[in-house]
Amino acid sequence: MKNTLLLIAVFLTTFALFAQNPYTITDHDGEEVTEGMVVTMNNFGVPAGSFDYFVTNDSDEDIYMRIEFVSAVNADGSGFELCFDQCFIDLVIGQSIPPAPNFVTIPAGETTPSGNHFAATLESNEVQDYNFRFYLTDSEGTDIGNDLNFTYRYDPILGSNDFRELGVSITSTVIFNNMEVNALEDMDMVIYNLQGQLINSQILSTGNHTINMSYLSPQMYIVKFKTTEGISKTLKILKK
């Protein structure tokens, strides 16, 4: 009887541990990637079209992970790059990264290093969805679930004034001295260069804003807007 109770206690403890994922996924800004999240990019290639992510092991034991390419809309994985410890390109639906029986080990309390990302590397005229799931394995590489599902969306027709979901627009994606932004609600704005270095970060209140960019060298930059509800959009601008 005591042995039975002990087994039940162990089972319940294990179940409680993994009922909630023992890991957290965050983006370049430290914002959490949540179940079912869709991240939209209107650029292709690396790094312009890269969505960088980090996985943190929140438990006190090592965890083992893979990412599965679950499905796609208007795409088959050709030209798509996924880096998780190592990089793979030209994915196939149903493929896991890294391939079984391999997995990525994340020690207790640690976070994966920089360099992991999702990226569409081929230009397309269609909106494309790439659906993935993060999941755990055991030490033998067997899938044990604890999924987190995530969609990378490549939207090439997302233009400077096509941010209706977000409530923000800019007058042009070609900038000479100032970027004119109209925000319909309070939101964060960050600007990176193509090397991923932070150029500007500020909170935009509702209304019109003139962002001084005259001091920047002529090249492409990545601008990300994010509302207090966590809705975000990213686009590429050209500083002349």
Buried (B, 14 or more C-beta within 10 A) or exposed (E): EEEEEEEEEEEEEEEEEBEEBBBBBBBBBEBEBEEEBEBBBBBBBBBBBBBBBBBBBBBEEEBBBBBBBBBBEEBEBEBBBBBBBEBBBEBEBEBBBBEEEBBBBBEEEEBBEEEBBBBBBBEBEEBBBBBBBBBBBEEEBEBEEBBBBBBBBBBBEBEBEBBEEBBBBBBEBEBEEEBBBBBBBEBBBBBBBBEEEEBBEEEBEEEEBEBEBEEBEEEEBBBBBBBEEEBBBBBBBEBE
